[in-house]
Amino acid sequence: MKRGLCKKEIVYAFLKEHREECFSSKELIESRLLDASEAAVYRSLVSLTEEGKVLKFTSGKGGEVFYQYNTLSGCHGHFHLK
């Protein structure tokens, strides 16, 4: 990933690049696609969700939580699940 960015910006940039997909925090951490620790990923997701930049969805099966870049244009706030 890009150097000089804080961990939150790295998580946000990744989700923005993959705006049509949603990810669990576990997927983000285990994939090693982000240059961020487990704690940094969790903190970033909480912060980005609170800021409204990322959508948070809890699935009905097992209550797994997924995150997706929040784009209001054309999607009307719904998720693109895998």
Secondary structure, DSSP 4 states (H G I P E B T S, - for coil): --TT--HHHHHHHHHHHTTT--EEHHHHHHHT-SSS-HHHHHHHHHHHHHTTSEEEEE-SSTT-EEEEE---TTTTT-----
